[in-house]
């Protein structure tokens, strides 16, 4: 599984196109580790603190999006 969170063999989900049968650099396009060398363990689940940090970051981005939409609506209503 690629570190971008997608369980794919050809890294299409993260924008890469390298097949795992080709020479493996250990990284897929998203910068995460690939699964070409199945001898290494890769964590599948995030710790609680990581989940909180991810959700706080996501919430921050959502708030920025809401602000942008509100500004666009205000401009359109003028």
N, C-alpha and C positions, 0 to 999 in steps of 0.2 A: 504494500500500500504506500502510495506517495504521501509525503508529509502535508500536502495541500488538503488532505482529508478525503480524497477520492480514491476508491479502490479500483484502480484501472491498471492495465498492464502496459498500455502504450502512451500514457500520460496525456491523453487527449483532453481530459477534464481540466488540466491546469495549463493548457496552451502548448505543451511540448509535443513533439511528434516522433521522438526516438522510440523505437521498439526495444523492448527489454532484451531481445536476442542480439542486439548490436552491442558495440563496445560501450561499456557502462562507466560513466564518470562518477557515479554515486549520487548525482544530483539530477533532478528533473527540471524542467523549465521554470517551475515556481520556486526553485531554490531548495526544495525539500529533498530528503533522501529517497532514492528509488528502491524498488524491491528486486532489483536484478540479482543481487547477491543475497539469497535467502538465509544467510548465516547470521545476520544481525537482527536483534530484537528491536521492534519499533512499538512504542507505546500507542495504544488506540484511544485511551480515555484521558481526558484532561482532569487535573486536580481542581478542587473547588475554587481555589484562588485564581487559577487560570480562567475558569469559566466566568468568574465575577469580572475579571479584567476584560475579557472579551466582550461580555455583555455591556459593561460600562462604556467601552469604546464604541460599540454598536449604537448604544443609546445616544451618545454624543453626536455621532454621524446623523442619526435620525432627527435630532433636535436642529442641527444645521439645515437639514433638508426641509423641515417644517418652516424654519425661518425664511428660507429662500422662497418657498411657495407663498408664504404670507406676503413677502415683499412683492412678488410678481402679481398677486391678486390686488394689492394696494395700487400698484402702477396701472393695472388694467382698469381699475375702477375710477381713475382720475379723468 
